[in-house]
Amino acid sequence: MTNDTKTGQRPLRVAIVEENSIRAAILLDGLQDAGVADVEVINTMTHMLRRLSIIDPDVIIIGIENPSRDVLEQMFQVSKLVSRPVAMFVDQSDEGMIQAAVEAGVSAYVVDGLRKERVKAIVDMAVSRFNAFERLQRELTEARSQLASRKIIERAKGILMRNRELSEEEAYALLRQTAMNEKRKLADIAQSVVTSASLLEK
């Protein structure tokens, strides 16, 4: 599965995971009434990840009539692995399970709220929450990467200033010019300097 929710490229594809046929029908009716036609129903937990991988849905709806802690935890693991918006409908829960659902990345966790007229709105909310979380994760990763790059560049400048008796501006200019000449990122050149220096010190 890829990480991008592809709702803009084709009609919304939804997978319903629900062993109870009546509850599955409620979810299916709710989606079809809202104009969502591309829906696959998985009525057994066996080989679920493999089946989800084949279906490649944009959104996954999981319904659990009488959730045991073990079954819920299994579903939370699925939520972590699939990297898709997950809406979960359960008949009963407790505070610990709600917290576990949030930590597992479940985008919408609905307790005792399985009504066909609510299904599409909850799916839309799950997609919005998932996309917002993914955006925040990307921004955090980029910020961490930029910070790590700045740190390695500062270290490389320090090494060049000591070993080549350069000013800070001259050290930075040398790194930048080398990166341009070799058509590599400045941080990569800086990392090479730091690595070489550590090898020479040993």
Phi and psi in degrees as a GROMACS rama.xvg file:
@    title "Ramachandran Plot"
@    xaxis  label "Phi"
@    yaxis  label "Psi"
@TYPE xy
-88.1708  171.738  THR-2
-94.1226  -11.4543  ASN-3
-91.0708  130.912  ASP-4
-74.208  121.183  THR-5
-99.8346  31.106  LYS-6
-64.8249  -20.8016  THR-7
-81.945  -15.6742  GLY-8
-96.2391  -25.8256  GLN-9
-152.732  166.819  ARG-10
-56.755  149.413  PRO-11
-56.0729  126.606  LEU-12
-107.897  124.249  ARG-13
-121.521  136.479  VAL-14
-109.025  130.065  ALA-15
-105.808  123.72  ILE-16
-107.711  105.352  VAL-17
-158.096  119.068  GLU-18
-77.4796  -26.4097  GLU-19
-82.6869  116.973  ASN-20
-65.2081  -33.1965  SER-21
-68.1818  -45.4287  ILE-22
-65.7957  -37.6074  ARG-23
-62.2217  -39.6133  ALA-24
-65.6769  -37.2746  ALA-25
-62.6212  -45.3423  ILE-26
-63.4444  -43.657  LEU-27
-63.2011  -45.4855  LEU-28
-61.3169  -41.654  ASP-29
-61.9866  -39.9326  GLY-30
-70.7588  -44.897  LEU-31
-66.1211  -37.6234  GLN-32
-61.7343  -28.7595  ASP-33
-90.2797  4.89709  ALA-34
90.6838  10.908  GLY-35
-92.4173  108.874  VAL-36
-99.7674  -24.4976  ALA-37
-89.6359  84.6045  ASP-38
-129.549  131.887  VAL-39
-115.886  134.573  GLU-40
-105.933  125.748  VAL-41
-106.181  114.441  ILE-42
-103.63  14.7582  ASN-43
-146.288  147.296  THR-44
-78.9216  -10.6654  MET-45
-67.5044  131.551  THR-46
53.8129  33.769  HIS-47
-61.7838  -44.7186  MET-48
-61.6148  -39.367  LEU-49
-64.0924  -42.4406  ARG-50
-67.2714  -38.5178  ARG-51
-65.0293  -37.5148  LEU-52
-63.6761  -37.5247  SER-53
-70.3273  -44.5113  ILE-54
-68.4708  -36.7197  ILE-55
52.7737  60.5827  ASP-56
-78.0082  160.609  PRO-57
-81.8966  -32.1895  ASP-58
-139.187  144.866  VAL-59
-119.097  128.951  ILE-60
-109.063  124.479  ILE-61
-113.747  125.78  ILE-62
-114.873  131.835  GLY-63
-133.82  115.334  ILE-64
-69.8098  -55.8614  GLU-65
-123.743  83.2207  ASN-66
-73.9587  123.273  PRO-67
-85.6993  161.286  SER-68
-61.0031  -38.5663  ARG-69
-63.5566  -44.423  ASP-70
-65.652  -43.3724  VAL-71
-60.9926  -43.777  LEU-72
-63.5455  -35.5618  GLU-73
-63.2319  -42.3644  GLN-74
-67.1528  -34.4952  MET-75
-64.9825  -37.6752  PHE-76
-63.2967  -39.2493  GLN-77
-60.28  -44.9673  VAL-78
-58.3475  -40.2642  SER-79
-65.9812  -35.4027  LYS-80
-84.8535  -29.9945  LEU-81
-83.0724  -20.7775  VAL-82
51.886  52.6161  SER-83
-139.907  156.753  ARG-84
-60.47  130.017  PRO-85
-122.941  123.826  VAL-86
-108.452  127.731  ALA-87
-119.137  126.257  MET-88
-108.17  119.481  PHE-89
-127.548  152.64  VAL-90
-82.1366  -27.0519  ASP-91
-151.535  153.519  GLN-92
-160.567  179.425  SER-93
-139.024  174.147  ASP-94
-60.4951  -37.8255  GLU-95
-63.861  -39.9903  GLY-96
-70.828  -35.3388  MET-97
-63.6339  -43.501  ILE-98
-62.9573  -41.7624  GLN-99
-63.2732  -36.5746  ALA-100
-63.7705  -43.3595  ALA-101
-62.3552  -45.5128  VAL-102
-65.0966  -28.7467  GLU-103
-80.9651  -6.51979  ALA-104
88.2621  15.4882  GLY-105
-64.7793  125.088  VAL-106
-79.8806  -30.2072  SER-107
-144.684  125.022  ALA-108
-122.656  107.195  TYR-109
-111.657  120.456  VAL-110
-101.756  125.057  VAL-111
51.533  46.2497  ASP-112
-135.184  31.2959  GLY-113
-81.0204  93.5234  LEU-114
-130.114  132.4  ARG-115
-61.796  -31.0153  LYS-116
-73.5754  -12.6986  GLU-117
-97.4538  -12.9406  ARG-118
-60.4613  -50.0635  VAL-119
-63.8143  -41.1484  LYS-120
-62.5969  -38.3595  ALA-121
-70.7833  -37.3337  ILE-122
-62.1841  -44.9388  VAL-123
-60.4107  -40.8631  ASP-124
-64.9473  -40.642  MET-125
-61.9486  -42.3829  ALA-126
-64.002  -44.6321  VAL-127
-62.643  -44.9198  SER-128
-64.0408  -42.8323  ARG-129
-61.3307  -47.1803  PHE-130
-63.9562  -38.9409  ASN-131
-64.8396  -41.7448  ALA-132
-65.9853  -43.1125  PHE-133
-60.7814  -40.5125  GLU-134
-63.6581  -43.9318  ARG-135
-62.1673  -40.5722  LEU-136
-63.3749  -42.614  GLN-137
-62.8155  -44.0082  ARG-138
-63.8566  -39.5649  GLU-139
-65.4174  -42.8895  LEU-140
-62.4825  -42.7889  THR-141
-64.1277  -41.5844  GLU-142
-63.7529  -42.1736  ALA-143
-64.1499  -40.1482  ARG-144
-64.4446  -42.7665  SER-145
-63.8094  -40.6769  GLN-146
-64.4201  -43.3508  LEU-147
-63.4841  -39.2461  ALA-148
-64.4947  -43.1889  SER-149
-61.4305  -41.3062  ARG-150
-63.2382  -43.0056  LYS-151
-70.0787  -35.0772  ILE-152
-65.8314  -40.5897  ILE-153
-62.5835  -41.5414  GLU-154
-63.7353  -43.2217  ARG-155
-64.4336  -40.7531  ALA-156
-60.3307  -43.0025  LYS-157
-60.8089  -41.3359  GLY-158
-63.6407  -45.837  ILE-159
-65.6308  -38.4921  LEU-160
-62.9179  -39.2536  MET-161
-73.9683  -49.6784  ARG-162
-79.2555  -29.9566  ASN-163
-109.171  0.850017  ARG-164
53.7671  51.1907  GLU-165
-105.191  157.81  LEU-166
-76.5809  168.876  SER-167
-61.1047  -42.201  GLU-168
-64.1553  -40.4372  GLU-169
-67.7503  -39.001  GLU-170
-63.6192  -43.5928  ALA-171
-65.4068  -42.2892  TYR-172
-61.3847  -38.3836  ALA-173
-65.7157  -44.067  LEU-174
-60.5609  -45.2023  LEU-175
-65.5603  -43.8461  ARG-176
-64.7355  -39.7073  GLN-177
-63.8432  -41.5024  THR-178
-62.2182  -40.7882  ALA-179
-67.2163  -42.9635  MET-180
-63.373  -39.607  ASN-181
-92.3923  -1.45891  GLU-182
54.247  47.3253  LYS-183
-125.41  166.446  ARG-184
-71.2397  147.609  LYS-185
-57.9159  -40.5061  LEU-186
-65.1983  -33.051  ALA-187
-68.1296  -41.7374  ASP-188
-63.0467  -43.1902  ILE-189
-60.8917  -41.5602  ALA-190
-62.7048  -38.752  GLN-191
-62.5324  -40.6256  SER-192
-62.5371  -46.4809  VAL-193
-64.2996  -42.3008  VAL-194
-64.3075  -45.9039  THR-195
-60.7979  -42.3466  SER-196
-63.04  -40.6639  ALA-197
-68.2161  -33.7091  SER-198
-68.3271  -40.2289  LEU-199
-68.3784  -34.2778  LEU-200
-67.172  -28.0199  GLU-201
